[in-house]
Every structure is written in structure tokens, then in C-alpha cells.
Amino acid sequence: MFSREYDVIVVGAGHAGSEAAAVSANMGASTLLVTMNLETIGQMSCNPAMGGIAKGQIVREIDALGGLSGIVSDKSAIQFKMLNLSKGPAMWSPRTQNDRMLFSEEWRMQLEAIPLLDFYQEMVVGLIVEGGKVVGVKSSLGIEIRAKAVVLTNGTFLNGLIHIGDKNFGGGRAGERASTGITGQLVDLGFESGRMKTGTPPRVDGRSLDYSRMIPQPGDVNTSKFSYSNLTTNLTNQRDCHMTYTSPEVHDLLREGFDRSPMFNGRIQSIGPRYCPSIEDKIDRFADKDRHQIFVEPEGWQTCEVYVNGFSTSLPEDVQFKALKSVAGFENVKFFRPGYAIEYDYFPPTQLKHTLETKLVDNLYFAGQINGTTGYEEAASQGMMAGINAVRKIREEEAFILQRDEAYIGVLVDDLITKGTEEPYRMFTSRAEYRTLLRQDNADLRLTPRAVDLGIVTDEALKRVERKQNESEKMVQFLRDTSYDFNEMNPLLESKGSKKVTQNDKLFKVFSRPQITLDDIKTISQVKEYLEKNDLNDDILEQVEVHVKYAGYIDKEKNNADKLHRLENVKIPANYDFKSIKSLSYEAREKLTKVQPVTVSQASRISGVSPSDISVLLVHMGR
């Protein structure tokens, strides 16, 4: 049946698997995507949304590298918002509300359009490993399929166990069976495994809700999009979300079921996501709060199904229903399906290289929740990096690794590989020490040239990036070189509550004032004339504004990043004997031996390794 050997086999067709399969095939590698259900490719298992704080930056980085998450999100969006606009541009984060069914359909259509990508529906129950190298997979029907590399993206399906109150049953997602066999084999091969938990809220019938008792949450008036390409367009029509609140009465009703909650009666032993707790966990941990926000999110353009964001729970279904009926606007609620928690196997990611290849088995890659992460965006970015590196490894090409100052994806992978995680990992802007460099507006400038070198994106994309770079630099220089007439400028400054000027000066200087926006500066005659002569799109103008207002911060971070690279260039030999360096602290010897960092910079980021330990290491290495 499968007489040929594939270059890459990707196991699992969620967000990680879809990106891994797409990039592998688009790089020219023969690729097979194996999934338990071809009807759920790219399924949004939890909330019907993409992006958000730091996650939106990741989606744009995926798009800049030639991935498909941004395009799929744009084509299935029903609402767009740019979050954190009241803060600096390093914090701006795009987010879409999506049509769940359209999102999955669009993913499948995108994947089916890739010539070198094949599909097969079956459960993979084991790997074929020969001489310390993976050479294929085994299916539940006993079929063996050979490949030069394998990417595992099993999501929550590895020995998945679903909990609703005092009931539990095997499953990787509601209505779908769990995947078995792989964990046991990996443990036999020497891998360390663990268990994690995540959860999801009830889905309800929107026709049964009273939206007049809720607060509308519309999208942006001036919408943007994720993809830098011209394959998608900005939304012109949007659907509102809504917001409501729990109450002390709701909390009391939920507490009535705590003795039947698997979270509190010991049935669930694993750790759930810290920043996306269940409603019962919020009530227990924040007992002083008498209400919590509930976001009411439509599941699509046409469907009446609604996602109750903020009400994730594994309480018994009767308790869920009774409590939710006491939330404003939910008095007559009808359930489509109750919320539930799910426990699943993961493998601590310190067992991986920065390429996401495992240290124990050659040509085997892990991506997504198998590495202890949570979130579609985190999974998709790992899938893309694993797919790229699987192809480059079998071609004997140099590994593709993004540094912490190059991309949020680089921060994510480095955090996982260097620090590991004992709870579901979620990306935040605060995790990135160079976040002023890693903005959502410049992901194409940062990454598209590298994607061209990889052969993923076209020269046309590079030309678009080069124009954006050149035109924004030209306009910044124009603002540095051009003086304004202070008689024309003062009325504007006065209207904005900014100090008036007494003489002519450069436009750059006054534009850098926090009170003066791009729209303000456009009214000045010289700028107006410049814009009339030059056809500049919003992306270019955004670059100009960010550069003018944050030039000092950007330069400072670039200098700090340069210092980081000096340590990145100090390589540590493979299998280095850290235990022999007695002047290192005991904890440092233990952690360095376990992680086996490849550079001194990576060693410095390991929890428990102090600056003095790094000094000792440098001396011992003769640096």
C-alpha cells in the first residue's frame, strides 16, 4: 500500500501538524500527513479565535516565514481587533474571532492544494526505530510506512482522558478517541514523560441568550489582518462578541459541586494552564472576587453555537447548567455540550534540540502540546520549525534556528529547550526581553528574507518587504531633513496640549513627541505634499511612526542583542563534562548536564545557573 519511502511523515493534523506538513511539502519534500480523522484537520479544539497578546505576533511571524496560519485566520475571520493600542507598539497584538467550521475547511483546502503532500486517515501506534534513528511509523492496522524523518504533533490525544464531574472516559477531544501506544514506546526508548491538563467551557445555543443584558464587544472600526500577502483582505463586515459577568450567586451554585469536581477530589493529578484557569479554580483561588468576566463568542457567521469564554470547567454537567443559568443573559440558556477537562501525555522539552529534534532518536521531531505548550499559535509555530528542520536535516543542510532577538518563535523554542516546563506553557510579551524589536508590524522585515533563503516564500514577497523597508527609511530621512514652519505647527501643538515652539525645526523632532500622532503630522504642508507624491500604504506609515517615536528604545535593545550574540558565538563542545568542573555549584552541574546547552548564552538562561557559574565555565573553557 505504501511502497514508497516519504521524506517526512507528520503525525497529527492540528495546528502544529498542519503547519509542519505544509512547510515540509512546500520546501519540496515528499510528505505524508497521518491523522485519525481527516474531517478535523486544523480543528479549533477550544476557543474560535487566533492571536491575542504575544500570540498575534507569532501568527504574523509564521506568515512572514511562509506559513499558512495567518492566511487561514484571515479567510475565516468574523471579527478583528488590535489589542493593547493604549500601550507602546511592542505590546500591540492582533486577534481574530473566527468561524470554526470555515477555519478547518480552509486549512484542508490549503493543504490539498500542495502537490507534494499526501494524506492518510489512521491511528499511528508506534515508531519504527533502527540504529537510534526513526525510519517510519506503524499504524493500528499494522501498516508500516517508511520515512527519512517523522514529526509527532499528537496534541491532547496521547492517552487522553476526559473528565466531566465524577465521570471520565478516554478521548483526545469531545467525540474523538484517544491515541495509544506511542507513549509506552517512547518511554521504553528512554524518554521521560509526564501528564498535563487543559479544559474547555460549555458550548450553548445563542438563540437562547438575552444579549440585551450583556455588553457588546465590537471589532475595530479600521480593521487590519494577519497576512502580509495580497491573498487576503481586511474585514468589512464583522460579528459582535458580548461580555457579561458571574456573580456571588453563580459562585455559590458552582461551589455546591466542588465535592464532585475532579479538580478537587483528586481524580485530576496533573497541572493545568496557569493563565487560563477553570471557573472553579478562579473561584477557589480568588475567593475575594465577587465576579469574573465571561466573553460570549459566536462560533461562526451562520451557526447559532456560542463559546462561553471564561467558563472553562470540569464540574458535573448539572452543576454547569444550573450555575450558567444564573449569569446575566443566560437565564434561558440551552446547552449544546458541557465543558470538560482533559489530561494527556507530554514529554518535557529539555529532551529536544533547538531544531525540535529529539536528543535520543535521530530524525524524530516533537511539536505542539507534546512539548508541554498550550495554544494554537504556539503549536503552529513549533510545527513550522520542526517541519523546516526535518527537511533541512535529511538534506544535510544547516539547521534553522531563530534567536531570542529575532522572533517570539525563537523565545518560545529557547524557553522550552533550556528551561523546560512543568505546566502548560503560554507565550506572553513579558517573556521576550527584546520585545521592542519583535513587534507585530515588522515580522516580515525580520523573517521574510530568511524564508526566501529557505526556499519557502517567493521573490515577490521579498520585493514587497524591500519596498516597505526602503520607503519607510526614506520617509524617516525626509522627516529628519525637513523643517516645519513654526507658525503652521503651533496651532496643531496647542490643540494637542503640547508645548508650542518658537522657531522652525525638523519634523522628526516634533513628531517624536508622544502627543503628536501620524494623523496629526499628515496635516502639515510638507508631509501632505510628500504623501501625495509617494504612494505609501498603512504598513509603511506604521513603520515610520514606530521608528520615529521609539528609535531610542530600539537602538538600546539592538545593542543589548549584540551583547547576547557574543555569548551565542561561544560554543560548548557536545557531551561536555560539566560534572568535572568542581567550582561550579552543585545545581549548575546538575542542570547543565541535563540540558547540555550548545552555547554559553543558552547556559546562562538555564534556571539555577548563576552569573558566577557562567564566569567559572568561561574560565574553564579558556575564554
MIGUBA-388764 format. One record per residue (C-alpha): residue in one letter; x, y, z. Coordinates in steps of 0.5 Angstrom, whole numbers, padded with zeros to 4 digits, always signed. Layout:
REM MIGUBA-388764
aXYZ;...
END
This chain:
REM MIGUBA-388764
m+0000+0000+0000;f+0006+0005+0002;s+0011+0002-0002;r+0015+0009-0003;e+0019+0012+0003;y+0017+0019+0004;d+0022+0025+0006;v+0018+0027+0012;i+0012+0024+0016;v+0008+0028+0020;v+0003+0025+0025;g-0003+0029+0027;a-0007+0035+0024;g-0008+0040+0029;h-0005+0047+0028;a+0003+0044+0029;g+0002+0038+0024;s-0002+0043+0019;e+0004+0048+0019;a+0009+0042+0019;a+0006+0038+0013;a+0005+0045+0009;v+0012+0048+0010;s+0015+0041+0009;a+0012+0040+0002;n+0013+0047+0000;m+0020+0046+0001;g+0020+0040-0004;a+0020+0034+0001;s+0015+0029-0001;t+0011+0029+0006;l+0005+0025+0009;l+0000+0027+0014;v-0003+0022+0018;t-0009+0024+0022;m-0014+0020+0026;n-0020+0024+0023;l-0019+0028+0016;e-0025+0031+0018;t-0022+0035+0023;i-0016+0038+0020;g-0014+0045+0023;q-0019+0044+0028;m-0020+0049+0033;s-0021+0045+0040;c-0022+0051+0044;n-0024+0058+0043;p-0025+0060+0036;a-0020+0066+0036;m-0013+0067+0033;g-0008+0071+0036;g-0008+0076+0042;i-0003+0078+0047;a+0004+0076+0044;k+0000+0070+0040;g-0002+0075+0035;q+0006+0077+0034;i+0007+0069+0033;v+0002+0069+0028;r+0005+0074+0024;e+0012+0071+0024;i+0009+0065+0022;d+0006+0068+0016;a+0013+0072+0015;l+0016+0065+0014;g+0011+0063+0009;g+0007+0059+0014;l-0001+0059+0013;s-0004+0060+0020;g-0005+0068+0018;i-0008+0067+0011;v-0013+0061+0014;s-0014+0066+0020;d-0016+0072+0015;k-0020+0068+0011;s-0024+0065+0016;a-0025+0072+0021;i-0031+0074+0023;q-0028+0080+0028;f-0021+0083+0028;k-0018+0087+0034;m-0011+0090+0035;l-0010+0089+0043;n-0006+0094+0047;l-0007+0100+0043;s-0006+0104+0049;k+0001+0102+0050;g+0007+0102+0046;p+0008+0098+0040;a+0012+0093+0043;m+0005+0091+0046;w+0000+0091+0040;s-0003+0085+0039;p-0007+0083+0033;r-0013+0078+0034;t-0019+0075+0030;q-0025+0072+0032;n-0026+0066+0027;d-0031+0062+0024;r-0030+0055+0027;m-0032+0051+0021;l-0029+0055+0016;f-0023+0055+0019;s-0022+0048+0019;e-0025+0048+0012;e-0020+0053+0010;w-0014+0049+0013;r-0016+0043+0009;m-0017+0047+0002;q-0010+0050+0003;l-0006+0043+0005;e-0010+0040-0001;a-0007+0045-0006;i+0000+0043-0004;p+0002+0038-0010;l+0008+0034-0005;l+0003+0033+0001;d-0001+0026+0001;f-0006+0025+0007;y-0008+0018+0010;q-0013+0017+0016;e-0011+0012+0021;m-0008+0012+0028;v+0000+0012+0029;v+0001+0007+0035;g+0009+0006+0034;l+0015+0009+0031;i+0020+0004+0027;v+0027+0006+0030;e+0033+0003+0027;g+0040+0004+0030;g+0038+0010+0034;k+0034+0013+0028;v+0027+0014+0027;v+0025+0011+0020;g+0018+0010+0020;v+0011+0009+0023;k+0007+0004+0025;s-0001+0004+0024;s-0006+0001+0028;l-0008-0004+0022;g-0001-0006+0022;i+0001-0002+0016;e+0009+0000+0016;i+0010+0007+0013;r+0018+0009+0012;a+0020+0016+0012;k+0027+0019+0013;a+0024+0024+0019;v+0018+0024+0023;v+0015+0030+0026;l+0010+0028+0032;t+0004+0033+0034;n+0000+0029+0038;g-0004+0035+0041;t-0008+0032+0047;f-0009+0025+0044;l-0003+0022+0047;n-0007+0017+0053;g-0012+0023+0053;l-0017+0022+0059;i-0023+0027+0059;h-0027+0029+0066;i-0034+0031+0067;g-0035+0031+0074;d-0034+0024+0077;k-0035+0021+0070;n-0028+0020+0066;f-0027+0017+0059;g-0021+0016+0054;g-0021+0021+0049;g-0017+0026+0045;r-0023+0031+0044;a-0030+0031+0045;g-0033+0026+0041;e-0026+0023+0039;r-0022+0017+0041;a-0015+0018+0045;s-0009+0016+0041;t-0005+0010+0045;g+0002+0006+0044;i+0007+0012+0043;t+0008+0014+0050;g+0010+0007+0052;q+0015+0006+0046;l+0018+0013+0048;v+0019+0011+0055;d+0022+0005+0053;l+0027+0008+0049;g+0029+0013+0055;f+0024+0019+0054;e+0022+0022+0061;s+0014+0023+0060;g+0009+0027+0064;r+0002+0029+0065;m-0002+0036+0064;k-0009+0038+0064;t-0013+0043+0060;g-0020+0045+0060;t-0026+0048+0055;p-0032+0051+0057;p-0039+0049+0055;r-0042+0051+0048;v-0049+0054+0048;d-0055+0056+0044;g-0054+0063+0042;r-0062+0063+0041;s-0063+0062+0048;l-0059+0068+0050;d-0061+0075+0052;y-0056+0080+0049;s-0059+0086+0052;r-0057+0084+0058;m-0050+0084+0056;i-0044+0089+0054;p-0043+0089+0046;q-0036+0088+0044;p-0035+0090+0037;g-0029+0089+0033;d-0024+0095+0031;v-0027+0100+0026;n-0021+0100+0022;t-0019+0093+0021;s-0012+0090+0019;k-0011+0083+0018;f-0005+0078+0020;s-0002+0076+0013;y+0003+0081+0010;s+0001+0078+0003;n-0004+0080-0002;l-0008+0073-0001;t-0013+0076+0004;t-0017+0083+0005;n-0019+0087+0011;l-0026+0085+0014;t-0031+0090+0012;n-0037+0086+0016;q-0036+0084+0023;r-0040+0080+0028;d-0040+0083+0035;c-0038+0079+0041;h-0041+0080+0048;m-0039+0081+0055;t-0042+0079+0062;y-0040+0077+0069;t-0041+0072+0074;s-0044+0074+0081;p-0044+0071+0088;e-0050+0067+0087;v-0046+0064+0081;h-0040+0062+0085;d-0045+0059+0091;l-0048+0055+0086;l-0041+0053+0083;r-0039+0051+0090;e-0044+0046+0091;g-0041+0042+0086;f-0034+0042+0089;d-0034+0036+0092;r-0036+0032+0085;s-0030+0036+0082;p-0025+0032+0079;m-0020+0038+0081;f-0021+0038+0088;n-0023+0031+0089;g-0016+0028+0087;r-0018+0025+0080;i-0014+0030+0076;q-0007+0030+0079;s-0004+0034+0073;i-0002+0041+0073;g-0007+0046+0068;p-0005+0052+0065;r-0004+0058+0070;y-0006+0064+0066;c-0013+0060+0063;p-0016+0057+0070;s-0022+0054+0070;i-0028+0058+0073;e-0028+0053+0079;d-0020+0054+0080;k-0022+0062+0080;i-0027+0062+0085;d-0023+0058+0090;r-0016+0062+0088;f-0019+0069+0088;a-0025+0068+0094;d-0025+0075+0095;k-0027+0077+0088;d-0035+0077+0087;r-0035+0077+0080;h-0031+0074+0074;q-0031+0076+0066;i-0035+0072+0061;f-0034+0073+0054;v-0039+0071+0049;e-0036+0069+0043;p-0040+0067+0037;e-0037+0060+0033;g-0038+0063+0026;w-0042+0067+0021;q-0048+0063+0021;t-0048+0058+0027;c-0052+0060+0033;e-0047+0056+0037;v-0043+0060+0042;y-0037+0059+0046;v-0037+0061+0053;n-0030+0064+0054;g-0028+0065+0062;f-0033+0059+0064;s-0028+0053+0063;t-0030+0048+0068;s-0030+0040+0069;l-0036+0040+0074;p-0042+0036+0073;e-0046+0038+0068;d-0052+0039+0072;v-0048+0044+0076;q-0045+0047+0070;f-0052+0048+0067;k-0055+0051+0074;a-0050+0056+0075;l-0049+0059+0068;k-0057+0060+0068;s-0055+0065+0074;v-0051+0069+0069;a-0054+0075+0067;g-0056+0074+0060;f-0056+0066+0060;e-0063+0066+0064;n-0066+0061+0059;v-0059+0058+0056;k-0059+0051+0052;f-0053+0047+0052;f-0050+0044+0046;r-0045+0041+0050;p-0042+0041+0057;g-0035+0044+0059;y-0030+0039+0061;a-0022+0038+0063;i-0017+0033+0059;e-0011+0030+0062;y-0006+0028+0057;d+0002+0026+0056;y+0007+0030+0054;f+0015+0030+0054;p+0019+0035+0058;p+0022+0039+0052;t+0029+0039+0055;q+0030+0033+0052;l+0030+0036+0045;k+0035+0040+0041;h+0034+0048+0039;t+0031+0045+0032;l+0026+0041+0036;e+0029+0034+0034;t+0030+0029+0040;k+0037+0028+0043;l+0035+0021+0044;v+0033+0019+0037;d+0035+0022+0031;n+0031+0025+0026;l+0025+0025+0030;y+0022+0032+0032;f+0016+0034+0037;a+0012+0040+0036;g+0006+0043+0040;q+0003+0040+0046;i+0007+0034+0046;n+0012+0039+0049;g+0008+0042+0054;t+0005+0048+0051;t-0002+0051+0050;g-0005+0055+0045;y-0006+0054+0037;e-0001+0059+0036;e+0005+0056+0040;a+0003+0050+0037;a+0003+0052+0030;s+0010+0056+0030;q+0013+0049+0033;g+0010+0045+0027;m+0013+0050+0022;m+0020+0050+0026;a+0020+0042+0026;g+0018+0042+0019;i+0023+0046+0017;n+0029+0043+0021;a+0027+0036+0019;v+0027+0038+0011;r+0034+0041+0012;k+0037+0035+0017;i+0035+0030+0011;r+0038+0034+0006;e+0044+0035+0011;e+0043+0043+0011;e+0045+0047+0016;a+0040+0048+0022;f+0035+0053+0022;i+0035+0057+0029;l+0031+0063+0031;q+0035+0067+0036;r+0031+0071+0042;d+0032+0078+0039;e+0030+0075+0032;a+0023+0072+0034;y+0018+0071+0039;i+0018+0064+0036;g+0026+0064+0038;v+0024+0066+0045;l+0019+0060+0045;v+0023+0055+0043;d+0029+0057+0047;d+0025+0057+0053;l+0022+0050+0052;i+0029+0047+0051;t+0033+0051+0056;k+0028+0052+0062;g+0023+0046+0061;t+0016+0047+0063;e+0012+0043+0069;e+0006+0047+0067;p+0002+0049+0060;y+0007+0054+0057;r+0004+0060+0054;m+0007+0066+0051;f+0007+0073+0054;t+0010+0079+0051;s+0014+0079+0058;r+0018+0073+0056;a+0021+0077+0051;e+0027+0081+0053;y+0027+0084+0046;r+0020+0085+0045;t+0021+0092+0042;l+0025+0089+0037;l+0020+0084+0036;r+0014+0088+0034;q+0008+0085+0030;d+0009+0090+0025;n+0016+0088+0023;a+0015+0081+0023;d+0016+0081+0015;l+0022+0085+0016;r+0025+0081+0021;l+0024+0074+0018;t+0022+0074+0010;p+0029+0075+0008;r+0031+0069+0012;a+0024+0065+0009;v+0027+0067+0002;d+0034+0064+0003;l+0030+0057+0006;g+0026+0057-0001;i+0019+0058+0003;v+0017+0064+0000;t+0018+0068-0007;d+0022+0073-0009;e+0015+0077-0010;a+0015+0077-0002;l+0022+0079-0001;k+0021+0085-0006;r+0015+0087-0002;v+0019+0087+0004;e+0025+0091+0001;r+0020+0097-0001;k+0017+0097+0006;q+0024+0098+0009;n+0026+0103+0003;e+0020+0107+0003;s+0020+0107+0011;e+0027+0109+0011;k+0026+0114+0006;m+0021+0118+0010;v+0024+0118+0016;q+0030+0121+0013;f+0025+0126+0010;l+0023+0128+0017;r+0030+0128+0019;d+0032+0133+0014;t+0026+0137+0013;s+0024+0143+0017;y+0017+0146+0019;d+0014+0153+0019;f+0013+0154+0027;n+0007+0159+0025;e+0004+0153+0022;m+0006+0148+0027;n+0004+0152+0033;p-0004+0151+0032;l-0003+0144+0032;l+0001+0143+0038;e-0003+0148+0042;s-0009+0144+0040;k-0006+0137+0043;g-0004+0140+0049;s+0004+0140+0047;k+0009+0146+0048;k+0009+0151+0043;v+0015+0152+0039;t+0019+0159+0038;q+0023+0157+0032;n+0023+0153+0026;d+0026+0146+0027;k+0026+0139+0024;l+0019+0135+0023;f+0023+0129+0026;k+0024+0132+0033;v+0016+0135+0034;f+0013+0128+0031;s+0017+0124+0037;r+0013+0128+0042;p+0008+0123+0045;q+0002+0127+0044;i+0003+0128+0036;t+0000+0122+0032;l+0001+0120+0025;d-0005+0123+0023;d-0003+0130+0026;i+0003+0130+0022;k+0000+0129+0016;t-0004+0136+0016;i+0003+0139+0016;s+0004+0142+0009;q+0011+0139+0007;v+0008+0132+0010;k+0002+0133+0006;e+0006+0134+0000;y+0011+0128+0001;l+0005+0123+0002;e+0002+0126-0005;k+0008+0125-0009;n+0009+0118-0006;d+0004+0112-0005;l+0005+0109+0002;n+0001+0104+0005;d-0001+0104+0012;d+0004+0098+0014;i+0010+0103+0011;l+0007+0109+0015;e+0006+0105+0021;q+0014+0103+0021;v+0015+0111+0020;e+0011+0112+0026;v+0014+0107+0031;h+0021+0108+0028;v+0021+0116+0030;k+0017+0115+0037;y+0022+0109+0039;a+0028+0110+0036;g+0032+0111+0042;y+0029+0104+0045;i+0030+0100+0039;d+0037+0102+0039;k+0038+0100+0046;e+0035+0094+0045;k+0040+0092+0039;n+0046+0094+0043;n+0043+0089+0048;a+0042+0084+0043;d+0049+0085+0040;k+0052+0083+0047;l+0048+0077+0047;h+0050+0075+0041;r+0058+0075+0043;l+0056+0070+0048;e+0052+0066+0043;n+0058+0065+0039;v+0062+0062+0045;k+0060+0054+0043;i+0060+0049+0048;p+0063+0042+0046;a+0058+0036+0045;n+0057+0032+0051;y+0061+0037+0055;d+0063+0034+0062;f+0060+0039+0067;k+0061+0035+0073;s+0068+0035+0073;i+0068+0043+0074;k+0068+0042+0082;s+0068+0050+0082;l+0061+0050+0079;s+0055+0050+0084;y+0052+0043+0085;e+0046+0045+0082;a+0049+0048+0076;r+0053+0042+0075;e+0046+0038+0075;k+0042+0043+0071;l+0048+0044+0065;t+0049+0036+0065;k+0042+0035+0064;v+0040+0041+0059;q+0047+0040+0055;p+0047+0047+0053;v+0050+0049+0046;t+0053+0056+0047;v+0055+0060+0054;s+0049+0064+0052;q+0044+0058+0053;a+0047+0056+0059;s+0046+0063+0062;r+0039+0062+0061;i+0038+0056+0065;s+0034+0056+0072;g+0039+0055+0077;v+0046+0057+0073;s+0048+0064+0076;p+0053+0069+0073;s+0059+0067+0077;d+0057+0060+0075;i+0058+0063+0068;s+0064+0066+0069;v+0067+0059+0072;l+0065+0056+0066;l+0068+0061+0061;v+0075+0061+0065;h+0075+0053+0065;m+0074+0054+0057;g+0080+0058+0057;r+0075+0064+0055;
END
